[in-house]
Amino acid sequence: RPAPTTQPPEAQPAHPASVTGAQISLRCTGIETLCVDLGDWDATEAALSKVGAIDLLVNNAAVAVLQPFLEVTKEAFDRSFDVNLRAVFHVSQIISRQMIARGVQGAIVNVSSQASQRALRDHAVYCSTKSALDMLTKVMALELGPHKIRVNSVNPTVVLTDMGRINWSEPQKAAAMISRIPLGKFAEVDDVVNSILFLLSDKSAMTTGVSLLVDGGFLVS
């Protein structure tokens, strides 16, 4: 059973939203919801202790607070690393221990970003968290491999979620970014989901420690 989470679109400030378990259940029949601030270590530990067996984990929660390097605040720095890195570390520890205890050949996918490998203006903190996440993915793959647990990441470009479509609706802004993508378009949600499903599935049974680019060629341009 996978543990679903959410993430704001690439390279955009985080916008708080309230979503109840009932709303999610209506849209996704059969999904058991669990709401917790992943930046809160103790609350996360307590919440996950109530969850049943998990075979597949997608670490997708993140915040993106965009500030120039010289103007980055302590609050933005701490919040970004708490959610984008420490939460992934903590949740993965808890779930991996459960997988090992159950003898499960599990799979973990961390949702990273093209920003882990390319310097972007006003992204000093965000780029740093995602670069660290890529290395964490590799170390997890190395240490969890003997337990038959695979760990990979996906690294998307701008993703056209509902919020992404709004934030990139300005033609000039969107055109500037798209001009740097060889395929000439942003990613759709399904592009990222399909890559995640591949890495969770037996079709990638010999793949671990990989950062799978879902960027339309942005990083080769």
Backbone hydrogen bonds, N-H to C=O, Kabsch-Sander energy under -0.5 kcal/mol:
donor,donor_aa,acceptor,acceptor_aa,energy
3,A,56,L,-0.7
12,Q,9,P,-1.1
19,V,17,A,-0.6
24,I,20,T,-1.8
25,S,21,G,-2.5
26,L,22,A,-1.9
27,R,23,Q,-1.3
28,C,24,I,-2.5
31,I,28,C,-2.0
32,E,30,G,-0.5
33,T,31,I,-0.6
36,V,34,L,-0.5
38,L,36,V,-1.0
40,D,37,D,-2.2
41,W,39,G,-0.8
44,T,40,D,-2.3
45,E,41,W,-2.2
46,A,42,D,-2.4
47,A,43,A,-2.5
48,L,44,T,-2.6
49,S,45,E,-1.1
50,K,47,A,-1.3
51,V,48,L,-1.1
56,L,1,R,-0.5
57,L,107,A,-2.2
58,V,3,A,-0.9
59,N,57,L,-0.5
59,N,109,V,-2.4
60,N,58,V,-1.0
62,A,6,T,-0.6
66,L,64,A,-0.8
67,Q,65,V,-0.6
67,Q,122,D,-1.2
71,E,68,P,-2.0
72,V,68,P,-0.5
72,V,69,F,-1.1
77,F,73,T,-2.4
78,D,74,K,-3.0
79,R,75,E,-2.5
80,S,76,A,-2.1
81,F,77,F,-2.3
82,D,78,D,-2.5
83,V,79,R,-2.2
84,N,80,S,-2.7
85,L,81,F,-1.3
86,R,81,F,-3.0
87,A,82,D,-1.6
89,F,85,L,-2.5
90,H,86,R,-2.7
91,V,87,A,-3.0
92,S,88,V,-2.3
93,Q,89,F,-1.9
94,I,90,H,-2.3
95,I,91,V,-2.6
96,S,92,S,-2.6
97,R,93,Q,-2.2
98,Q,94,I,-1.6
99,M,95,I,-2.6
100,I,96,S,-2.7
101,A,97,R,-2.3
102,R,98,Q,-1.8
103,G,99,M,-0.8
103,G,100,I,-0.7
104,V,99,M,-2.6
106,G,104,V,-1.5
107,A,55,D,-1.5
108,I,150,R,-2.7
109,V,57,L,-2.7
110,N,152,N,-2.6
111,V,59,N,-2.8
112,S,110,N,-1.0
112,S,154,V,-2.8
114,Q,156,P,-2.1
116,S,113,S,-1.5
117,Q,114,Q,-1.7
118,R,114,Q,-0.6
123,H,120,L,-1.9
124,A,67,Q,-0.6
127,C,123,H,-3.4
128,S,124,A,-1.3
129,T,125,V,-2.4
130,K,126,Y,-2.1
131,S,127,C,-2.4
132,A,128,S,-2.2
133,L,129,T,-1.8
134,D,130,K,-1.9
135,M,131,S,-1.7
136,L,132,A,-2.5
137,T,133,L,-2.4
138,K,134,D,-1.5
139,V,135,M,-2.3
140,M,136,L,-2.9
141,A,137,T,-2.2
142,L,138,K,-2.1
143,E,139,V,-2.6
144,L,140,M,-2.9
145,G,141,A,-1.3
147,H,144,L,-1.4
148,K,145,G,-2.6
149,I,144,L,-1.7
150,R,106,G,-2.1
150,R,148,K,-0.5
152,N,108,I,-2.3
153,S,210,V,-2.9
154,V,110,N,-1.8
155,N,212,L,-3.1
157,T,214,V,-1.7
160,L,187,A,-3.1
161,T,159,V,-2.1
165,R,161,T,-2.6
166,I,162,D,-1.4
167,N,163,M,-2.9
168,W,164,G,-1.8
169,S,166,I,-1.5
174,A,170,E,-2.6
175,A,171,P,-2.7
176,A,172,Q,-1.8
177,M,173,K,-1.4
178,I,174,A,-2.9
179,S,175,A,-2.1
180,R,177,M,-1.7
181,I,178,I,-1.9
183,L,216,G,-1.9
184,G,181,I,-2.4
187,A,158,V,-2.4
191,D,188,E,-0.8
192,V,188,E,-1.2
193,V,189,V,-2.7
194,N,190,D,-2.8
195,S,191,D,-1.2
196,I,192,V,-2.3
197,L,193,V,-2.9
198,F,194,N,-1.9
199,L,195,S,-2.0
200,L,196,I,-1.7
201,S,197,L,-1.4
204,S,201,S,-1.5
205,A,202,D,-1.7
207,T,204,S,-2.3
208,T,206,M,-0.5
209,G,151,V,-3.6
212,L,153,S,-3.1
212,L,210,V,-0.7
213,L,211,S,-0.7
214,V,155,N,-2.2
218,F,215,D,-1.6
220,V,217,G,-1.6
221,S,217,G,-0.7
221,S,218,F,-1.1
